[in-house]
Amino acid sequence: MGLRSGDTAPEIDVGTDSGEPFRLSELRGSKVVLFFYPKADTPG
């Protein structure tokens, strides 16, 4: 089971490249495109 177009995304809580915290929920109410890709140098 995975996400489908239109599904509510789970909370994502990560650090940015500059070390600042980022939570996906901060963008609630905005249109957001999430792109997931496989780890580098892995099949898929």
C-alpha positions in Angstrom: 0.0 0.0 0.0 1.3 3.4 -0.9 0.2 7.0 -1.3 -2.1 7.8 -4.3 -2.8 11.1 -5.9 -5.1 13.1 -3.5 -4.2 11.1 -0.4 -3.2 13.0 2.8 0.6 12.7 3.2 2.0 11.5 6.5 3.8 14.0 8.7 7.4 14.5 7.5 9.8 16.0 10.0 13.3 16.5 8.7 16.2 18.9 8.7 16.9 21.1 5.6 20.3 21.4 3.9 21.0 24.4 6.1 20.1 22.5 9.3 16.8 24.2 9.9 13.9 21.9 11.0 11.1 21.4 8.5 7.7 19.9 9.0 5.4 19.1 6.1 2.4 20.2 8.2 3.8 23.8 8.0 2.5 23.8 4.4 -1.0 22.7 5.3 -3.5 24.5 3.1 -1.0 24.9 0.3 -0.7 22.8 -2.8 2.4 20.6 -2.5 4.1 18.1 -4.8 6.0 15.4 -3.1 8.6 13.4 -5.2 10.1 10.3 -3.8 13.0 8.5 -5.5 15.1 5.4 -4.7 18.4 5.8 -2.9 21.3 6.5 -5.2 23.0 3.5 -6.8 20.2 1.1 -5.9 18.0 -0.8 -8.4 14.6 0.5 -8.9 
